[in-house]
Amino acid sequence: MSAPLVSVCVPVRNAERFLGEALASALAQPLALELLVCDDGSGDGTAAVAASLAARDPRVRVLRHRRPRGVVAARNALLAAARGPYVAWLDADDAYLPGALAAQVDVLERGPGVAVVHAAAEIVEESGRRLPPWRRPFDGDAVEESPAAFGELLLANEFVTSTVVARRSALLAAGGFVSVGPSSSDWDCWLRLALQGAVAYRAAPVARYRQHAASISAATRATGARLRCDARVIRRALHLSPRIARQDMQWSRRARSALAAKALLAAGDLHLRGERRAALRALALAARQRPDLARGLARLARASASGDDYAAFVASNALLDRCAGALVGTRYGDALADRAAPDPDWEATLRRIARTVRTITPPDAILGTVTKWDPTLLRLSGRRGRNFPAAAYPPDDAAAVAHLEEQQAQGLSHLVVPSASLWWLDHYAGLAARLRAPLHADADCLIFDLDAAA
């Protein structure tokens, strides 16, 4: 077999149900490639899936760790075995879109100063159904020179791993992958890679990124471990790159402000999940990054502890706005400012919905509001209730219906779906069927009587 142009590297552990789709999507790419799979001590049928494909296609090579050694060891083993001048990373639960690799490689072939190219991705749930897209770093294709790319990447990991194609020489010069804990080792590598050359971005999606409860990202985010790993990445990046950091003394403060903002967002998510101690640890991390936020963080902690969700929401947004103030002129800062900034149109819509709720529902109603964890509608309506969902988005129809029934068993009597959240009823068709006809419908919202929908 002649030397490949691209080495597609797939680290995998216990991903039997997704692996076949991922590997097939790589082999369907119309260019000279080798497909390297490192089975990191799987206990399911992963090894059999990989071995079966290797027996049928000479482009496939399988490495295997007899015992789990972690994703960092798997990635480094794959990098050491790669023969192509370009290395593509594909997670075992994701899949390439047609023509993805050729388009990515073309960017590297035409740009000798580009060390790595990444791209947009389609976001899907476990079953493969499309989810709303993530915010993209650029509206169109772009090439960002090394210092600027490093500075932006220091604030937020903009790479979706399964869209990344890099020069093998640049990956080796960057030192490969280093463990910073159960998460974020990829971000740590991308930062060092951004010091090797320019970073290119393609706005057209090149892969499907699958969100599911068993992923490393989901597991580490749910416990707060990801946040702690992110803090290690920032410390390492600033320590390993003193020459770059000295060029702009604001980078350290920006990085700490971005990390404080992530800690605030994580604290809110952990609080909703009932992980109170982990939420407090996240707030403590925010205080270490930005000691000047201590008073506001104390107010937020008191509001959370007393169960005053609205006061906690207001305090959190004020703190996020202060973090955004230190990030003016950066992509993460722009995204943060958009999130924290008041939206007069949305606030007016909420006031109209609240008036409708007071008219349509009885005073003792207990509402579920599909408002992405914003308690403002509950506050304005003068009704008891909670945000829906109470924690993370349900992974599928069955989970959405089960969550609704669980909340109804705990007293939920009505569900309010603002116009901005109507996509829920398209996405969760089973939930829409369970709700049946609304009690009220207008341009602002739908209101469902859950007792009538039973």
Order of alpha helices (4+ residues) and beta strands (2+ residues): beta-alpha-beta-alpha-beta-alpha-beta-beta-alpha-beta-beta-alpha-beta-alpha-alpha-beta-alpha-alpha-alpha-alpha-alpha-alpha-alpha-alpha-alpha-beta-alpha-beta-alpha-beta-alpha-alpha-beta-beta-alpha
